[in-house]
Amino acid sequence: MTGSRLQACVALVGVGAALLLGGCSAEPATVSVGDGLTLQVEVADSGAERSAGLSGRPEVPAGTGMAFVFDGPSRPAFWMQDTLVPLSIMWVLDGTVVDVAEMQPCPPGALCPLYQPADPDAVFDLAVEAAGGTFTDAGIRPGDPVLTTGF
């Protein structure tokens, strides 16, 4: 192999490694809110991931949840179709809590309620779901600061 071909191959290997490692993070994705609540979260940043959410799971362990990331201010509704356990949801805009709510599983065949922030004009760029009671039990309120890491 000539010197220039070898350099090209090394460069391609380097780019491939950078692409592979770029998707890996030693730091788990977390959401911290208020004075001490930190959750390790799965990140749902595609339409398919956001649509599936936490449905079908028999439990959501304490200290964990799912972060729904949106490209900008949005107001999609959340529902509990095929969700087996109660969930707590927190809506966030620009690193500040917009609202929180408790969501209940929807019985099979029933019309499921839609969940959005109480203020009809409120938008958000992040929503976080966790085990039922997580945010209300921790006293999380609109205006509390939110810090995300790993995404």
MINU-343835 format. One line per field, with one value per residue (C-alpha): residue number from 1; x, y, z. Coordinates in Angstrom, 2 decimals. Each point is the difference from the previous one (the first is absolute). Example, Ala and Ser with C-alpha at 12.3 -4.5 7.8 and 13.67 -1.06 7.14 Angstrom:
<recs>
pos 1/2
px 12.30/1.37
py -4.50/3.44
pz 7.80/-0.66
</recs>
This chain:
<recs>
pos 1/2/3/4/5/6/7/8/9/10/11/12/13/14/15/16/17/18/19/20/21/22/23/24/25/26/27/28/29/30/31/32/33/34/35/36/37/38/39/40/41/42/43/44/45/46/47/48/49/50/51/52/53/54/55/56/57/58/59/60/61/62/63/64/65/66/67/68/69/70/71/72/73/74/75/76/77/78/79/80/81/82/83/84/85/86/87/88/89/90/91/92/93/94/95/96/97/98/99/100/101/102/103/104/105/106/107/108/109/110/111/112/113/114/115/116/117/118/119/120/121/122/123/124/125/126/127/128/129/130/131/132/133/134/135/136/137/138/139/140/141/142/143/144/145/146/147/148/149/150/151
px 0.00/1.41/0.46/-2.93/-2.34/1.05/-0.66/-3.45/-0.86/1.18/-2.06/-3.10/0.51/0.37/-3.22/-1.84/1.18/-1.03/-3.46/-0.38/1.25/-1.94/-3.22/1.42/0.12/1.64/-2.45/-3.58/-2.85/-1.40/-2.60/0.42/-2.74/-0.60/2.10/1.27/-2.21/2.13/-1.27/1.95/-2.02/-0.37/-0.12/-2.87/0.97/-1.62/-3.68/-0.02/1.71/-2.32/-3.05/1.02/1.04/-0.30/-3.00/-0.05/2.46/-1.05/1.90/2.04/2.65/0.46/2.68/-0.55/-2.17/-0.18/0.85/-2.01/2.11/-1.59/1.72/-1.52/-2.99/-2.87/-3.28/-0.68/-2.43/1.04/-2.25/0.20/-1.17/1.56/1.86/-0.18/1.04/-0.79/2.50/1.02/0.76/1.93/-0.02/3.06/0.84/3.52/1.10/-3.00/-2.97/-3.21/-2.37/-0.28/-2.86/-0.85/-1.18/-2.00/-0.01/-2.84/-2.20/-0.13/-2.68/-0.51/0.41/3.31/0.30/2.63/2.54/1.50/1.11/-2.98/0.71/-1.45/2.73/2.90/2.54/2.99/3.17/0.43/-2.39/1.15/-2.00/0.83/-1.76/-3.32/0.39/3.65/-0.35/-2.93/1.49/3.28/-1.87/1.01/-1.83/-0.15/3.06/2.38/3.32/0.78/3.46/0.58/3.19/0.91/-2.38
py 0.00/3.38/2.75/2.07/-3.03/-0.96/3.55/-0.06/-3.32/1.26/3.15/-2.07/-2.21/3.13/1.49/-3.30/-0.19/3.60/-0.71/-3.12/1.65/3.18/-1.90/-1.42/1.91/-1.04/2.29/-1.31/2.27/1.73/2.60/1.94/2.25/2.09/-0.62/-3.52/-2.10/-1.67/-2.65/-2.25/0.12/-1.67/2.61/-0.06/2.44/-1.55/-0.21/-3.80/0.14/2.74/-1.93/-3.20/1.81/-2.13/-2.01/-3.72/0.12/-1.78/2.51/3.18/-0.32/2.89/2.42/-0.75/1.35/1.09/3.38/1.01/2.49/2.34/2.16/3.18/1.33/-2.47/-1.02/-3.65/-1.83/-3.06/-2.96/-3.28/-2.48/-3.43/1.46/-2.39/2.21/3.53/2.61/3.48/2.49/3.25/2.43/2.24/3.02/1.42/-1.74/1.07/-2.09/1.05/-2.40/-3.46/-2.53/-3.52/-2.37/-3.19/-3.13/-0.15/-3.13/-2.20/1.21/3.28/3.45/1.25/3.56/2.28/1.68/3.45/2.90/1.65/3.40/-0.26/2.32/-1.92/-1.67/-2.20/-1.38/-2.91/-2.28/-2.49/-3.00/-1.89/-2.34/1.30/2.62/0.76/3.70/0.86/-1.89/1.89/3.32/0.90/3.13/2.27/2.27/-2.58/-0.28/-3.13/-1.20/-2.72/-1.92/-2.59/1.24
pz 0.00/-0.94/2.55/-1.26/-0.11/3.53/1.21/-1.64/1.69/3.38/-0.48/-0.86/3.05/2.15/-1.40/0.54/3.60/0.60/-1.41/2.12/3.17/-0.65/0.74/3.23/3.21/3.23/1.73/0.30/-1.02/3.08/0.89/3.25/1.30/3.08/3.08/-0.43/-2.27/-2.68/-2.39/-2.32/-3.22/-3.34/-2.75/-2.50/-2.73/-3.06/-0.87/0.39/3.40/1.24/-1.22/1.83/3.18/3.11/-1.24/0.67/2.90/3.19/2.15/-0.09/2.72/2.42/-1.16/-3.70/-2.77/-3.62/-1.47/-3.08/-1.94/-2.55/-2.62/1.38/1.91/-0.49/1.55/-0.87/2.24/2.01/0.69/1.88/-2.67/0.77/3.00/2.94/2.93/1.23/-1.17/1.08/-2.79/0.02/-2.93/-0.43/-2.17/-0.19/3.21/2.10/1.16/-1.78/1.81/1.56/0.05/1.06/-2.73/0.53/-2.19/-2.48/0.34/-3.13/-2.40/1.86/-1.51/1.38/1.30/-1.48/2.27/-0.68/2.20/1.73/-1.60/-3.54/-1.32/1.56/-2.28/0.83/-1.58/2.44/1.86/2.60/1.18/3.19/2.43/1.30/2.72/-0.74/-0.76/2.26/2.97/-0.49/0.03/-3.56/-1.17/-3.04/-0.03/1.50/-1.86/-2.03/-1.01/-2.56/-0.70/-2.59/-2.71
</recs>
